[in-house]
């Protein structure tokens, strides 16, 4: 499955727009990681525990979006975007979305 932030792919002609697809996950902070993260804020630098958690959440959201596109028979998802929002104190949603398309065969 081709994923792109572009609205079109050079050399590919869109035959059919299948619609908007999305995937999301909600992640909550974990007390153990929060303690380590709080200590890191005192000395500065990257908070690796949160970086790893968000990277995993992005991966899951993208995988879920791709699965939705596959169910539609898509060749690609164009205009892919990622967004996040706070859903409650200590929990955030990561969402991946884009337009599922089928390309014209040469």
C-alpha positions in Angstrom: 0.0 0.0 0.0 1.5 3.3 -1.1 1.1 6.1 1.5 1.9 9.7 0.5 1.4 13.2 1.9 1.1 14.3 -1.8 -2.2 14.8 -3.4 -1.1 12.9 -6.5 1.7 10.6 -7.5 3.8 11.5 -10.6 3.3 8.8 -13.3 0.1 7.5 -11.7 -3.4 8.3 -12.7 -6.2 8.1 -10.2 -9.0 6.0 -11.6 -11.3 6.1 -8.6 -11.5 8.0 -5.3 -12.7 5.5 -2.7 -13.2 8.0 0.1 -11.6 9.2 3.4 -10.0 6.5 5.5 -8.7 6.9 9.0 -7.1 4.9 11.8 -6.6 6.0 15.4 -5.5 4.9 18.8 -5.7 6.4 22.3 -2.8 6.1 24.5 -2.6 6.8 28.2 0.5 7.7 30.2 1.9 5.1 32.6 2.9 6.0 36.1 6.4 4.4 35.9 7.2 6.3 32.7 5.7 9.5 34.2 8.1 9.4 37.1 11.1 8.9 34.8 9.8 11.7 32.5 9.4 14.1 35.4 13.0 13.5 36.5 14.2 14.2 32.9 12.4 17.5 32.9 14.6 18.6 35.7 17.8 18.0 33.8 16.5 18.7 30.3 16.7 16.8 27.1 14.5 14.4 25.2 11.9 12.5 27.1 12.5 9.1 25.4 9.7 7.3 27.1 7.1 9.6 25.5 8.9 9.7 22.2 8.8 5.9 22.0 5.1 5.8 23.1 4.1 8.3 20.5 6.1 6.6 17.7 4.3 3.3 18.6 0.9 5.1 18.6 1.6 6.7 15.1 2.5 3.3 13.8 -0.7 1.7 15.1 -2.8 4.6 13.7 -1.2 4.3 10.2 -1.7 0.5 10.2 -5.4 0.9 11.1 -5.8 3.4 8.3 -4.1 1.1 5.8 -6.4 -1.8 6.9 -9.4 0.4 6.2 -8.0 1.3 2.8 -7.3 -2.3 2.0 -10.9 -3.2 2.7 -12.0 -0.7 0.1 -9.6 -2.2 -2.5 -7.3 0.8 -2.5 -3.9 1.0 -4.2 -2.8 4.0 -2.1 -3.8 6.6 0.4 -3.0 10.1 -0.7 -2.9 13.3 1.4 -2.0 11.4 4.5 -2.0 13.5 7.7 -1.5 12.8 11.4 -3.2 14.7 14.2 -3.4 14.4 17.9 -5.9 15.5 20.5 -6.2 15.3 24.3 -9.2 13.2 25.1 -8.8 13.3 28.9 -6.2 14.2 31.4 -3.3 11.8 30.7 -4.6 10.3 27.5 -4.3 11.4 23.9 -5.6 10.2 20.5 -3.4 9.9 17.5 -5.3 9.8 14.2 -4.0 9.1 10.7 -6.2 10.0 7.8 -6.1 10.4 4.0 -7.9 9.7 0.8 -8.0 6.1 -0.5 -7.6 5.8 -4.2 -7.4 3.2 -6.9 -5.0 3.8 -9.8 -5.7 3.3 -13.5 -3.7 0.3 -14.8 -1.4 1.2 -17.7 
